[in-house]
Amino acid sequence: MIKEGLMNVAVLFGGDSVEHEVSIISAVQAMNHFDTEKYNVIPVYIAKNNIMYTSAKMLNIESFKDIAGLLKTSREIRLYNDGTGAFLKSEKKNDFSGKKPLKLDVALPVVHGTNCEDGTLQGYLEMLKIPYAGCDVLASAVGMDKAVFKSVLKTAGVPVLDGLRFSSREFVEYEANILNKIDSNIGFPLIVKPVNLGSSVGISKVNSKNELKAALDLAFSFAEYVLVERAVQNLREINCSVLGDGMECEASACEEPVMTDEILSYGDKYLSSESSKGMSSLKRKLPADLPSDMTETIKEYACRSFKAINGHGVARIDFLMDDVSKEVFVNEINTIPGSLSFYLWEATGVKYKDLLDKLVSLAFKRQRQRENLKFEIDTNILSQCGALGAKGSKGSKL
């Protein structure tokens, strides 16, 4: 039920992504931790065909055991802006408040993976002119592409592993040349990963040439481009969350996930006996057993990485550490981390409901800043169309 006088927050989740189910888990966790004295929480589930639905049943993770059945009892909806604000409207009837569409105050995207976390959904929300939490279009796109992200961090002086990025078409045409580059420039053991996926999907550790082709085929089945980089020896993975924007950033406690294999897998993250808890169910050492100076170095790199892409909201930066040499490298950034990394903030002393408050506050802060910008200029170009002709004058950009 929608209560008058409270802020209406739409939580968007699902989407056309291999991380669809993980998104559902993260979103249900978030929706059940909002302060119900401040917010009306409206679930906006994006099916894999990109049709949107809402239902109060979506606040219960058990409802998603039968998604087809859930959608039969849910309302198909759409978002729109009529010039006075953004609204959520039922496709069949306007029954949110009895007579009219529901006005939205702010949106919280809790989506993971391509076609949603990569800037696609963020661009849609910007066109609707609705304040939303998290990274904007550019930061989301940069964060999703592991190769582009590495390039940005190199420029910012943050340590990353060198890698080789190539497409499936390039590999078909220049296979021998690419394999030679991999052998001479990277060497074995190495890691093969899709360039724009998260949750460890499609990632393989390769110890010899005999294993390389199968790893590339797996990665290419999920993405057009892959990234190959050397494997860190004596590996420890360390994660740290950050919260803020491009100007101010604070880091959470650091964690060390417990791996069952040579790399942290999708199964480690989500297929435990408590898989309905998402990333929060992952076995981990929290805080990570690190010297204080190493902890501070990782926190510093986390904030520098976040600021380098002009990050916003909450993110998680994953690190690779050689436990012998003590070298540490930024592996990737998760611009909408699994479970919104709430467990890292709770270990830092920040309750989940307060983390969500902060995300909403940051969304409005960015919206106020954008409202101070100009998105139009005085021009009389169209009044000259008759003189210039439909194709414009010679040499003009028309």
N, C-alpha and C positions, 0 to 999 in steps of 0.2 A: 504494500500500500504506500502511495506517495503522500508524505506528510508536508503540509504547507509550512513555509518559512525555512525549510532546510535546503541546502545546496544539492542540486541534481548532478550526480557524477555518473557518466556512462563508462562502463568498463568494457572495452572491446577486446575480444579474444577469439582464438580459432584460426581461420584463414586457410588459404591454399598452400600449405607448407608441410614438409615431412615432420615438422615439430608441432603439428596441430594438437595432438593429445597432451603434450607437455604444456602448451599454452593454456589448455583448459584447466589443468591442475594449478598452474601459477595464478590464473585469474580467480578461481574459486577461493583459493587461500586469501588473496587480496580482498575480495568482496566481503569475506566474512571477518575481516579485521578493521574495516572502516568504522569510525565512531558514528553510531546510528543516531546520536543526539545532534550531529552536525550535517549528516549527509543522507540523501536518498540514493541508494545504489541501484543502478539500472544495468542489468546484464545485457550486453549486445554481442551475441554469439554469431560469428561469421562462419557459415558452413563452407565446405571445401569447394562448392560452386559459387562462393562469394555472396550468396543470399544471406541477409541478416535476420535474426530472430531474437525475441526476448521472452522470458518467462521467469516468474519467481522461483520455479523449480530449479533453475540454473544456479542457484546459490548452494545447492546440495550436489556434491561430487557424485553421489550414487545415481543421480538422474542420468548421467552421461554413460552409464553402462549400456543403455539402449538409446543411442542418439536418434535413430529413426523414429522411435516411439515418442521421445521427448519433443521432437519437432512437430509431430502431429498435434500436440496440445499447446504449442507455443505460437506466438504471434509473429508473422512475417512483418518486418518493419523497414523503414528507410530513414536516412538522415537528410535534412535539407536546411537551407538558410533562406528566409524570406525577406532579408534586409534588416530585420529587427533582432535577429539572433538565430541560433541553431536549434532545430527541433527534431524530435523523434516522433515519427508518425506510423501508426499501424496501417498496413496495406488494405486491411479489410474493414476496420472501423476504428474511430478515434476514441478509444476507451481507457486511456491512461488516467485522465482526471474526470472522465464521464462525458465530456463534451468536446474537448479540443486536444490537439497534439501536445506533447510534453516538451517544454523548453529545457534545453540542456545548458548547464553552467560551465562544465569542464569535462574533458574526456581523459581517461587513463588507458592507453593502449598496453595490453599485456599479451603481446604476440611474439612469437619466436620464429626466426628463419626467413627464408626468401618469400617474396610476394607480400610481405607485411612489415617485418622488422627492418627491412632494407630501405625504407623511405617511401615505399608505396602507400602504406596507410597514412603516414605522416603528411604526405602531399595532399591526400584526400581531406584530411582534417583541416589543413591550412586553407584549402579552397572553401571549406565550410565556415572558415573564420571562427572556429571554436577553440578556446584555450585547451591545450593538451599537455600532458606531462611527458617528459622524456626527450630524447634527442630529436632534432629537427631533421629535415629531408637529407641535407648534405652530410651531417654527422652520422646519421643512420646508414647511409649508403657507404661511406668510407669505412665505418666500423664493420660492416658486413663483408666487404671485400678484403680478405686477409692480405693480399699482395699490396693493394693501395694503402691499407693501414700501415703496413711495414714501411712503405716509402715515406709516409707522413712522419712516422716516428724517427726514421733515420735523419730527416731534416731537422727534427726537434732535438736530436742528440740523445735519444733514448735507445738503449741496446736491444737489437733484434737479431735473429738469425738470418743470414743471407739465404735466398731461395731462388728457384727457377719456376716461372709461371708460363704456362702454354695451354693452348686450346686443343680440343679433340681433333679438329681439322689440321692444325699444325702438326700434331703428333702423327697423323696418318701420312701427311706429305713429307715430313722430315724426321721420321722415326729414328733412323740411324744417327743423324746429327744430334738430336735431342738426347738420345741414350748416351752418346759420347760425352756430351756436356754434363749430364747427370753424374757419370762415372768420374770425370776429371775435375769438375768444379765442386761437387758435393760429396761423393763417395758414400760408402756403406758403413754402418747402418744409416738409414734415412727414413723420413716420414713423408707419406703421400697423403694429401688431403684435398677435398673439394675447396675451391677458393672462397665460396660464399655460403657455407653451411655451418651450423653450430651443433651443440649437443654431441660432438664426437661422431656424427654420422659420416660414413664413408671414409674414415681415416684408418690408415694402416701403417704399421712399422715394417720396414723392408730390410732384411739382413743381407740379401744377396741379389745378384742379377736375376736369378731364377724366379724370385718372388715378385719382381718389379711389375711385370706385365699384368698380373692378376690384380695388383693393388691399383694400377692406373685404370684398368677396366672398371673396378668398383667405384673409384672416385668419379670417373667420367659418366657413370650411370646416374649420378646425382647432380652434376654440374658440367657446364660447357668448358670451364677452365679448371685446372688443378694447379696446386702449388707443391713443389718438392723442396724439402730442406733437410739438412743433416739432423740426425737424432742426437740429442744431448745425452752424454754418458753419465752414469751415476745419477740418474734423473730423480729429482723431487719436483712435484708440481705444487705451486703456491698460488692461492687466489686472494685477491683483496678487492673489496667493493669501494666505490667512491660515490659521493653525493654532493650535488651542487650544480654549478654552471661554468661557463668559460672564464668567469672572473674569480669565483670562489669555489673551493673544493675541499672536502674533508675525507679522510680515508678511514675505513673500518678496521676491525681486527683482521688479521691474516689467518687463513686456514690452510691445512695440507690435506687434500683428499686422499683417502686410502684406495690404492689401485689393486685390482686383482690380476692385472696383466702388465705388460711393459708400458702401456699407455692407458690413460683414463678413458674408459669406454662408455658407450651409451648405456650398457647394462649396469655399470657401476653407478651411473647417475640416476637412472630411473627404474630399473627392473629389480629393485630390492623387494623384500617382503612388505615394505611400507611405501610402495611406488606411488600411492595416491598423495603422498606428501612432496613429490617432486624432488628438487635439489636439496630440500631441507632434510631428506631421509638419507642422503649420501653419508657413508662412513667417513669421518674426518677427524683430524686433530685440530681442535679449536680452543685456544689459539695455537698456531703452528709453533713447533719447537724450534725456534730460531734465536740466535743472538740478538740483542736489542738493536745493535747497529744495522744488522741485516734487515730486521723488521722495518726500521725507519727508512732504509734505502728503498725497499719494495714499496712502501707507502708513498714515498716521493715520486718514484717512477710511475705509480698508478695515477697520481694526480697530474703529472706531466703528460701522460698519455691521454688522459681525459680532456685536458685543456688543449692539447695539440689538435684534436678534431673538433674543438668547440662543443664538447659534450654537454649534456643537460639531463637533470634528473638523477636517477640512480643507475649505475653500471657496475660491471664486474670485470676486472682485468686479471687475466690468467698468466702466470709466469712459469718459466722453465728454469730450473736451477741445477747446476752440476755440484753435487754435494762434496766433491773432492777439490775441484778448482775454486769453488764458491762463485763461479760466474753465474749471473742471472740475466735472463732475457725475457722481454715481453713477448708472449705468444699470441694473444688475441684479446680483443675487448668484446664484451657482451653488452650491447647498448640497452637491451631489455633482458636482464639476467633471469635465469630460472628461479622461481619463487621470489623474484625481486631482491634476492640476497638478504631477505629480512633476518635470517639467522645470523649473518655476519654483523648486522647492526644491533640485534639483541645482545650479542656478545660484547658489543661496544657500549651498551647501556641505553640504546634507543629502542623503545617499544615499536612494534609493527604499526600500530595505529598512528604513532607520531611520525614514523617514516612516511606513511601515506599522506598525513597532513603537510609534511614538508614538500612532497611531490606536487600536491595541489597548489601550494603557495608558490613554488617555482614556476608552475604553468602560468599562473596569473602574472607573475613578475615579467616573464618573457612577453606575454600578450601586451602588457602596458608599455614595454619598451618598443614593441613593433607598432603600436598605435601612434607613437611619436615620430615614426618614419613617414616619408612621402612616397607614395606609390603612383603618383601621377604628376604630370607637368602641363602647364598651359601650352597649347599648341593649336594651330589652325590648319594642320595637314589636310584633313578631309575637306575643308572648304576650298582647297586648291585642286581637288581631283579633276574638275572640269578642264582646268588649264593644263594640268600635267598629263591627263589621259589616264585610262585604266591601268596602264603599265608603268606609269611614272615617267619622269624626265630621264633623258640619257645620263647615265652615271649616277643616278640616285639609288637609294636603297629600297625604293618602292618598285 
